[in-house]
């Protein structure tokens, strides 16, 4: 027994020493180029590397195999604008009054929201620009009506703005553009990289897709690739056929992009990460009536819900020679709020402005191979109704700390505790079995919620009801 313990201690020491040596090598190495590929409304279970057996996503599977796949990655919000704000600021989005998605000025005002992320908030692109990076953003923005250069983005083509000479904004929403929207975004990235021959700076690029967000409009050729999902005996496509035609086209374009990076000589010194902004949309939403069947895998919840399926999404990262290839990290809880403290370290930034109130933690050691537990808790809130089956209608607040996740409403109702390692589907509420833990998590969650700005709240928020006859 003592011998086994000794060998286990030796192996842990060797693993820690290996990570430390990698960290030293990274500190002495040239900062990497960074490309962040961000899908829109893609579910955790939509990729075959995460267990989907209805379709194969070979290109994203290849990216995962060439790098590390993280199975416990969470975004900071269950819809697009909060999730994206969390990535860019490292702060829980509600701190900046981003409670839901940015819409019309009237809708924003009614929700107590601004019309854009405050440009005075320090962003990831601000920090990287100051550190000598060239920064760019291509594709969906959805952080409001302020141009990206107000957030440290040097070059951009979004759905609304462009400062690239001779190039218009990228159409990512019209029915005509939907079959090629991912290709158009990645073509803009490749054009940008091709024009950088005389620029010796490392670059950071957001490539934020609109796929597979509804309304989808796949081409006939794209539908044919998943014709086995078509309904029998009718001449119109099925819901799954429409949705996965677009997922597979996104996968195909990512594969083309990876091939082009290799051809252009960027592959070896570029960190590429891929994720999604929230869980899959529900078919009860009108613009997704023909497509809202994305998979949240084994998890309860969909977009808008703060059950696992609304906030737990795919994450993979590749950086040859630094991020382990073929690794699946099932141990570490990672958050979108970790992007700033993690990527700035890899970029050689030794310290961040003391005024920044970051809610994430540095995961650079995890990226290069550590399987350590997360040091702090993750928090979420949602102030509006959740669509779909009542099973997905979560309480308004949640905290994840180690293996346990507690959900509740601010008034103390609907207290639910799950061991999300043993019960990833959040079906077995064990609150009555862990009274002391519930008291601790409730107190911490209530304290966090008390720090957040107030705003109007939907009457249906935090409720799981059915209109019985």
C-alpha positions in Angstrom: 0.0 0.0 0.0 2.8 2.4 0.9 4.6 1.5 -2.3 1.5 2.3 -4.4 1.2 5.6 -2.5 4.9 6.4 -3.2 4.6 5.7 -6.9 1.4 7.8 -7.1 3.2 10.7 -5.5 6.1 10.3 -7.9 3.8 10.3 -10.9 2.0 13.5 -9.6 5.4 15.1 -9.1 6.5 14.3 -12.6 3.2 15.6 -14.0 3.6 18.9 -12.1 7.2 19.2 -13.2 6.2 18.6 -16.8 3.6 21.4 -16.6 6.1 23.7 -14.9 8.7 23.1 -17.7 6.0 23.7 -20.3 5.1 27.0 -18.6 8.8 28.1 -18.7 9.0 27.2 -22.4 5.9 29.2 -23.1 7.2 32.2 -21.2 10.3 32.1 -23.3 8.5 31.5 -26.6 7.1 33.9 -29.1 3.5 34.7 -28.2 1.1 32.6 -30.3 -1.4 33.8 -32.9 -4.9 33.1 -31.5 -8.0 32.4 -33.5 -11.3 31.9 -31.6 -14.0 30.2 -33.7 -17.4 30.8 -32.0 -20.5 28.9 -33.2 -24.0 30.3 -32.5 -26.6 28.1 -30.7 -24.6 24.9 -31.2 -25.4 22.3 -28.5 -22.9 20.3 -26.4 -24.2 17.1 -28.0 -24.2 18.3 -31.6 -20.6 17.1 -32.3 -19.7 13.5 -32.9 -16.6 13.9 -30.7 -19.0 14.7 -27.9 -21.1 11.6 -28.6 -23.5 12.5 -31.3 -24.4 9.4 -33.3 -26.8 10.9 -35.7 -24.2 12.8 -37.7 -20.4 12.9 -38.0 -18.5 16.2 -37.7 -15.1 15.0 -38.9 -13.4 18.3 -39.2 -14.2 19.5 -35.7 -13.4 16.0 -34.4 -10.0 16.3 -36.1 -9.4 19.7 -34.4 -10.3 18.0 -31.1 -8.0 15.1 -31.8 -5.1 17.4 -32.7 -5.6 19.3 -29.4 -7.5 19.0 -26.2 -11.3 18.5 -25.7 -12.8 20.0 -22.6 -16.0 18.3 -21.4 -16.8 20.8 -18.6 -16.8 24.2 -20.3 -19.4 26.8 -19.5 -20.3 30.1 -21.0 -21.2 33.0 -18.7 -24.8 33.4 -20.1 -27.5 31.2 -21.6 -28.0 33.6 -24.6 -25.7 35.3 -27.1 -24.9 38.8 -25.8 -24.2 37.9 -22.2 -22.1 35.0 -23.3 -20.1 37.1 -25.7 -19.7 39.9 -23.1 -18.3 37.4 -20.7 -15.7 36.3 -23.1 -14.6 39.9 -24.0 -14.6 41.3 -20.4 -13.9 38.4 -18.1 -16.9 39.7 -16.0 -20.2 38.2 -15.2 -22.4 40.0 -17.9 -25.0 41.3 -15.5 -22.3 43.4 -13.8 -22.4 45.5 -17.1 -26.2 45.4 -17.2 -26.2 42.8 -20.0 -29.1 40.6 -18.8 -30.3 39.3 -22.2 -29.5 39.8 -25.9 -29.2 43.2 -27.3 -32.3 44.1 -29.3 -34.1 47.3 -30.3 -33.4 50.4 -28.2 -37.0 50.1 -26.8 -36.5 46.5 -25.9 -33.1 47.2 -24.3 -34.6 50.1 -22.3 -37.5 48.0 -21.1 -35.1 45.4 -19.8 -33.0 48.0 -18.0 -30.1 47.4 -20.4 -27.9 49.8 -22.4 -27.7 49.6 -26.2 -24.2 48.2 -26.2 -21.4 46.9 -24.0 -19.9 50.0 -22.2 -16.8 51.0 -24.3 -15.0 52.1 -21.1 -14.9 48.5 -19.9 -11.5 46.9 -20.6 -11.8 44.1 -23.1 -9.6 41.2 -24.2 -8.9 43.0 -27.4 -8.0 46.2 -25.6 -5.4 44.2 -23.5 -4.0 42.3 -26.5 -3.7 45.5 -28.6 -1.8 47.2 -25.9 0.5 44.1 -25.7 1.5 44.4 -29.4 -1.1 42.2 -31.0 -2.9 42.9 -34.2 -6.6 42.3 -33.4 -9.5 41.5 -35.7 -13.1 40.5 -35.6 -15.1 38.8 -38.4 -18.7 37.7 -38.3 -21.4 38.1 -35.8 -20.9 40.9 -33.1 -24.1 41.2 -31.1 -22.4 43.4 -28.4 -24.5 46.4 -29.4 -24.6 49.4 -31.7 -21.0 50.6 -31.0 -18.3 49.9 -33.5 -15.7 47.2 -32.6 -12.8 49.7 -32.7 -14.1 51.2 -29.5 -13.2 47.9 -27.8 -9.6 47.6 -29.1 -10.5 45.7 -32.3 -8.2 47.0 -35.0 -9.7 45.4 -38.1 -13.3 44.2 -38.4 -16.1 43.1 -40.7 -19.3 42.3 -38.7 -22.9 42.0 -39.8 -23.2 45.8 -39.3 -19.7 47.4 -39.5 -16.6 47.2 -41.7 -13.4 49.1 -41.7 -11.7 46.9 -44.3 -11.2 49.0 -47.4 -13.4 48.0 -50.3 -15.3 45.4 -48.2 -18.8 45.7 -46.9 -20.1 44.2 -43.7 -20.7 40.4 -43.9 -24.2 39.4 -44.5 -24.8 36.6 -42.0 -28.6 36.7 -41.6 -30.4 37.1 -45.0 -31.9 33.9 -46.5 -29.7 34.4 -49.5 -26.5 34.5 -47.5 -27.3 31.7 -45.0 -25.9 28.8 -47.1 -22.5 30.5 -47.3 -22.4 32.5 -44.1 -19.7 30.4 -42.3 -17.6 30.3 -45.5 -17.9 34.0 -46.0 -16.7 34.7 -42.4 -13.7 32.3 -42.7 -12.9 33.7 -46.2 -12.6 37.2 -44.6 -10.2 35.7 -41.9 -8.1 34.1 -44.6 -8.0 37.3 -46.6 -6.9 39.2 -43.5 -4.1 36.6 -42.8 -3.0 36.8 -46.4 -2.6 40.5 -46.2 -0.4 40.3 -43.1 2.9 39.3 -44.9 4.7 42.5 -43.7 3.1 42.6 -40.3 5.4 40.9 -37.8 3.0 41.2 -34.8 1.1 38.2 -33.5 -2.6 38.4 -34.2 -5.8 37.7 -32.3 -8.9 37.0 -34.4 -12.5 36.4 -33.4 -14.3 34.4 -36.1 -17.9 34.4 -34.8 -20.3 32.4 -36.8 -24.1 32.8 -37.2 -24.5 29.1 -37.8 -26.5 27.2 -36.6 -28.7 30.0 -35.2 -32.1 30.2 -36.8 -33.5 31.1 -39.3 -31.6 28.5 -41.3 -31.8 28.1 -45.1 -29.5 25.3 -46.3 -28.9 24.8 -50.0 -30.2 21.7 -51.8 -26.7 20.3 -51.9 -26.3 20.8 -48.1 -29.6 19.1 -47.5 -28.6 16.1 -49.6 -25.6 15.5 -47.4 -28.1 14.5 -44.6 -30.8 13.1 -46.8 -31.1 10.1 -44.5 -32.6 12.4 -41.9 -35.4 13.5 -44.3 -39.0 12.4 -43.5 -40.4 9.5 -45.6 -43.0 10.1 -48.3 -43.0 13.9 -48.5 -41.2 16.4 -50.6 -40.1 18.8 -47.8 -37.1 18.5 -45.6 -37.3 17.4 -42.0 -36.4 19.5 -39.0 -33.3 17.5 -38.1 -32.3 17.5 -41.8 -32.4 21.4 -41.9 -30.5 21.8 -38.7 -27.7 19.2 -39.3 -27.2 20.3 -42.9 -26.1 23.6 -41.5 -24.0 22.1 -38.7 -22.2 19.8 -41.3 -21.6 22.8 -43.6 -20.0 24.7 -40.7 -17.9 21.6 -39.9 -16.8 21.4 -43.6 -15.8 25.0 -43.7 -13.8 24.8 -40.5 -11.9 21.9 -42.1 -11.2 24.0 -45.2 -10.0 26.8 -42.9 -7.7 24.5 -41.0 -6.2 23.2 -44.3 -5.6 26.8 -45.5 -3.9 27.7 -42.3 -1.6 24.8 -42.8 -0.9 25.8 -46.4 -0.2 29.4 -45.4 2.2 28.4 -42.7 0.1 29.5 -39.7 -0.8 26.2 -38.2 2.2 25.5 -35.9 2.3 28.9 -34.2 -1.5 29.5 -33.8 -3.7 28.6 -30.9 -7.2 27.7 -32.3 -10.1 27.3 -30.0 -13.7 26.4 -30.9 -16.9 26.8 -28.8 -20.5 27.9 -28.9 -22.2 30.9 -27.2 -25.0 28.9 -25.5 -27.0 25.7 -25.8 -29.3 24.8 -28.7 -32.5 26.7 -29.6 -35.9 25.2 -29.1 -38.4 24.6 -32.0 -41.1 26.6 -30.0 -39.3 29.8 -31.0 -40.9 30.9 -34.2 -37.7 31.4 -36.3 -36.5 27.9 -35.3 -39.7 26.1 -35.9 -38.1 24.4 -38.9 -34.7 23.7 -37.2 -34.8 23.9 -33.4 -33.7 20.3 -32.6 -30.0 20.8 -31.7 -28.7 18.4 -29.0 -27.7 19.3 -25.5 -26.4 15.8 -25.2 -27.1 14.2 -21.8 -28.0 17.5 -20.2 -31.2 19.1 -19.1 -31.9 22.5 -20.5 -31.6 24.4 -23.8 -30.9 28.0 -24.8 -32.0 30.5 -22.1 -32.1 27.8 -19.4 -29.3 27.7 -16.7 -29.6 24.0 -16.4 -26.5 22.4 -17.9 -27.8 22.2 -21.5 -28.2 26.0 -21.8 -24.7 26.9 -20.5 -22.5 23.9 -21.0 -21.1 23.9 -24.5 -18.3 22.3 -26.6 -14.7 23.6 -26.2 -11.6 22.4 -27.9 -8.2 24.0 -28.3 -5.2 23.2 -30.4 -1.7 24.7 -30.3 0.9 22.2 -31.7 3.8 21.5 -29.3 2.1 23.2 -26.3 -1.5 21.9 -25.9 -1.5 18.1 -25.6 -2.9 16.3 -28.7 -5.6 13.7 -28.3 -6.4 14.6 -24.7 -9.8 14.8 -23.2 -10.0 16.9 -20.0 -13.0 15.6 -18.0 -11.8 17.0 -14.7 -11.4 20.8 -14.9 -14.4 23.2 -14.9 -13.5 26.0 -17.4 -15.5 29.2 -18.0 -15.8 31.7 -20.8 -14.8 34.2 -18.1 -11.4 32.6 -18.0 -10.4 33.8 -21.5 -8.9 37.1 -20.4 -6.7 35.8 -17.5 -5.7 32.8 -19.6 -5.0 34.2 -23.0 -3.2 37.3 -21.7 -0.8 35.1 -19.8 0.0 33.2 -23.0 0.4 36.5 -24.8 3.1 37.5 -22.3 1.1 40.0 -20.3 2.5 39.8 -16.7 -0.2 41.8 -14.9 -3.6 43.2 -15.6 -5.0 46.6 -14.6 -5.9 46.6 -10.9 -9.2 48.2 -11.7 -10.4 45.1 -13.6 -13.0 43.1 -11.6 -12.4 39.7 -13.2 -14.7 36.8 -12.3 -12.7 34.1 -14.1 -9.3 32.5 -13.4 -6.2 31.8 -15.3 -6.3 28.3 -17.0 -3.0 28.5 -18.9 -1.7 25.5 -17.0 -4.9 23.6 -17.8 -4.6 24.4 -21.5 -1.1 22.8 -21.6 -2.1 19.7 -19.8 -3.0 20.1 -16.1 -6.1 18.3 -14.8 -6.5 20.4 -11.7 -9.9 21.3 -10.1 -11.2 24.8 -10.5 -10.3 27.0 -7.6 -13.4 29.2 -7.5 -17.1 28.8 -8.1 -19.1 29.7 -11.3 -22.3 31.8 -11.1 -25.2 32.4 -13.5 -28.5 34.3 -13.5 -31.5 34.6 -15.9 -34.3 37.1 -15.5 -36.7 36.1 -18.3 -38.8 33.1 -19.3 -37.4 29.9 -20.6 -39.1 28.3 -23.7 -39.6 24.7 -24.5 -40.7 21.8 -22.3 -41.2 22.7 -18.6 -38.5 20.2 -17.7 -36.0 22.8 -19.1 -37.4 25.8 -17.1 -34.7 26.5 -14.6 -34.7 28.7 -11.5 -33.2 32.1 -11.9 -29.9 31.6 -10.2 -27.2 28.9 -10.1 -23.7 28.2 -8.6 -21.3 25.4 -9.6 -18.6 24.6 -7.0 -16.6 21.4 -7.5 -19.0 18.5 -8.2 -22.2 20.2 -7.0 -24.5 22.7 -8.6 -27.2 24.6 -6.7 -30.1 26.4 -8.4 -32.7 28.6 -6.7 -34.8 31.7 -7.1 -33.8 34.9 -5.3 -36.8 34.6 -3.0 -35.5 31.2 -1.8 -37.9 29.0 -3.7 -37.1 26.1 -5.9 -33.9 25.1 -4.2 -32.3 22.3 -6.3 -28.9 20.6 -5.6 -27.3 18.3 -8.1 -24.1 16.3 -8.2 -23.4 17.1 -11.8 -20.6 14.5 -12.1 -22.8 11.6 -10.9 -26.1 13.2 -12.3 -25.2 15.3 -15.3 -28.8 15.4 -16.4 -29.8 17.2 -13.2 -32.7 14.8 -12.4 -32.0 13.8 -8.8 -32.4 16.8 -6.4 -30.2 15.9 -3.4 -30.7 19.1 -1.4 -32.3 17.3 1.5 -29.2 15.0 1.8 -26.7 17.9 2.0 -28.2 20.5 4.3 -24.9 22.1 5.3 -23.7 22.3 1.7 -27.1 23.8 0.6 -26.8 26.5 3.3 -23.3 27.4 2.2 -24.1 27.5 -1.5 -27.3 29.4 -0.9 -25.5 32.1 1.1 -22.8 32.5 -1.5 -25.3 32.6 -4.4 -27.5 35.2 -2.6 -24.4 37.3 -1.8 -23.3 37.3 -5.4 -26.8 38.1 -6.6 -27.0 41.1 -4.2 -24.0 42.6 -6.0 -25.7 42.7 -9.4 -27.7 45.6 -10.7 -31.5 45.4 -10.5 -33.8 45.5 -13.5 -37.3 44.5 -14.6 -37.9 40.7 -14.4 -40.4 38.6 -16.4 -43.3 37.3 -14.5 -42.6 33.8 -15.8 -38.9 33.9 -14.8 -37.8 31.1 -12.5 -41.1 29.2 -12.8 -41.8 25.8 -14.2 -45.5 25.6 -14.8 -48.1 24.1 -17.0 -51.5 25.5 -17.7 -53.6 22.5 -16.4 -57.2 22.1 -17.5 
